[in-house]
């Protein structure tokens, strides 16, 4: 696992192929589809932002579920595998904590998704609006992307590799798909992409009909600033399989 952790430090990301087995993926996918159906199976993308409920948004990138475990708490034991957590712990330390779990469902109607980074984690939108992102000399936050469906050449993700301490500013127009140095990412279903929060990435539109579903989560070290935003759904998971990932969460009272 040390090689993967070093890749994150020098490239900003690491891909762990097919770490989630098919039966687990089927349960995750079914749960996401049930949430979609519970809102009347609306189109997965829209021109602007439409809020169907607290934490449920339809926008150009897809149907986003913020605080996923409020809608599908049964997914708690499915989302994180030892292989991924081992890499995260080697980067963030043994007192890492989970900050948020969300999901996005999309299909071929999703347009090119502009370049973005997730600096600040839950507060990333606040940083985007100010035009200023925190630059760090160490890694304090990671994003865990679990691909429920294959990520193929028909619509890959793109990332800009960066080392710890590299500049965090955009390299160009965020609406321009072809940034110099962009690296395409494809992955089989069940793969996990671990990404440092300041890595710029984008998503190419699907060139053929299909669905893409992924679960995204933020993990932080004790050195990360406490965000203003909060995934309240995690508060319900004490004494669950996720409890070890919540033990060091700010605001959590630890009991022996």
N, C-alpha and C positions, 0 to 999 in steps of 0.2 A: 504493500500500500504506500510505502514511502515514495516510490517513483511517481505515483499519481499525485501525491501531495506536492512533490517538487514540480510537476508539470503545472499545477495550479499556480504555484508561486512564480514560475517563469513564463507561462503562457496565458494564465488567467482562467483556464478551464480544463476539465478532464471528462472524458466520456467513459462510462462503465457500461459495456454492452450487455443487454438482456439479463439483468440481475433479478428481475421480477418474473416469476413463472407464469405460464398461460392461465392457470386457474385463478391466480390472484388478479391478473389483468382483467379477466372476465368479470370478476366481482367489482372491481373499480369501475370498469366501463359501464356495467349495468347500473351501478349506483348513480353515475353521472347522467346517464340517459333517463333514469327515473326522475331526477331533479328537473331536467329539461322538460319531460312530459308533464310534470306537476304544474308547470306554468303554461300548459296548453301547447307544447311543442312549437314555440314561435321560431321564425327564421333566426339563424345563428349569427347573422351579422346585420348591421344597420348603418345608415349614413352618419347619424350622430349618436349620442349617448342616450339610451332609454333605460330608465331604472324600473324593473318589474317589481322589485321588493328591496328591502334593506339587504345590501350585499349581493344583489343580482342585477347585472348590467348587460345590455346588448349594445355593442359598439362595433366599429369596423373590424377590430381584431377578433371578435367573436362574442360568445356568451360567457361572461366572466362571473365566477362565484367566489366572493370574498368571504373568508371564514367558512371554508367548505365543510368543516366538521359540524357546523350547526345544522346543515342540511342532510349530512350523511355520517353521523358519528360512528356507524359500524365500520367505516373505512380506517379507523385509527390503527388497527394492527396490520393493515395491508401496505402502508405507504412508504415505510423506510426499512431497508434491508441492512444487515450487519456490514456488508461490503461498503456501502455508501457511508454509513455512520462512522466506520473506522477511518475513512479518509477525512471526513469532516472533523473528527476529533483530533486527528494528527495535525490539522491546520489551525483549528480554533481553540483547541485545548479541551481537557476533560470536563470543564464546567460550561461547555457550550449549551445554548438553550434554543428552543424552537420559538419563533416569533409569529409566524403566520402560515396557514395552509390555504391555498386557493386553487382554482381550476379554470381552464378555458376550453370551450368547445367551439370548433369552427369547421367550415367546409370550403368548397371551391369558390364560394362567393366572397371569401376574405381577400381583400386587396393586399398589395405590398404593405407590410407593416413597418412603419418608419423606424429608423435606428433609435435605440434607447439603451440606457443602462439602468440598473436598479440601485444606484448609490443612495443610501439612506434607508433601504428596505421598505417598510410600510410607508415611510415618509417620502418615497422617491418622487411622487408627484409634486410635492412642495419644493423639492430641489429643482425639478424641471422648470417650474414656474418662475423661480428666481434666476434661473440661468447659471447658477453656481452649484457645483457639486464638491463635496468634501474630498480632498486628496489625502491619502493615507500612506504611511510608510510600512504598515503591517496590515495583514488581512484580519478584519474584525467581523466581516459578514459574508456569508455565502448563500447562493441560490441553488436549490435542489429541484431540477426539472425531471419529472418522471413522464416518459412518453408512453401513453396507453396504446397509441397506434404507431405504426412505422413512420419514420421520418425519411422520405425518399427523395430522389433527385427530381421528382415531379413537383416538389415544393420544399426545398431544404431551408434550414435556418442558416444564418451567416453570423460569424463572430470576427471581431478584430482582436487578435492576441495582444496581451499586454503583461508586462512583468510588474511585480509589486513596486510601487513608487513611481510608475510611469505617469505621464499626464492623463488627466481624466476628461479633458475637453473633447467635444466632437471633432472628428477629423474632416468633416465636410457637411454638406447639406443633408440633414437627417432624412429628407424625403427622396434622396437620390440612392437608388438601389446599389450602384456599383462603386463602393468605396475601395480605394487601393489597399491591398493587403487583406481583404476579406477572405475568410476561410469558410467554405460550405460545410455544414454539419448534416450528415444523414445517420440514421440509427434504426435498429430493429425495435419492434415493440418490446416494452419492458426495460429499455435502456434508461440510464440516468445520466444527465448532464449536470455536472457540478461546476458552478461559475462564480467567480469573485464578483462582488456587487458592482464594481466600476467597469466591467467589460461591456463594450458596446456590441449590440447584436440586433439582428433584424430577421424577418421571416418573409420568404418568397411566397407568392400566391401559388395555390395548386393549379397545375396545368391540366388536370383531369378531375372528374367528379370523385369525391372522397370526403372522409371526415378525419379531423385531427383533434385529439383530446389529450391534454396534458395536465398534470398536477404540479403546481409550483409552490415551493415552501422557502421561507427565510430561516436561516440559522445564524446566530450571533455569538460572539465571545463575550466574556464579562467586560472587555475593554470597549465594546461598542456603546455609543450613546443610546440612552433609552428613547425610543421613538415616541412621538406624540400619538400616533395611531396605535391601535391595539386590536388583536384578534380575540375578541371576547369568547369565541367558541372554545378556545383552548382551556378556559377556566373550568369547563365541565368535565375535563379529562383526567382529573386527579384520580389516582389509584387505578388508572387504565394502563394499557401497554405503553402509552406515551409518557407516563409519569416521569421516568428518568430524564426525558428531554425537556421537562418543564421545571425540574427541581431548582434550577438556578435562574429561572425567569424573573426579571425585576418585578417586585410587587408580590411575589409568591412567598408565603410563610412556609419555611421548611420544618418538617416534623420528623422525628426519628422513628 
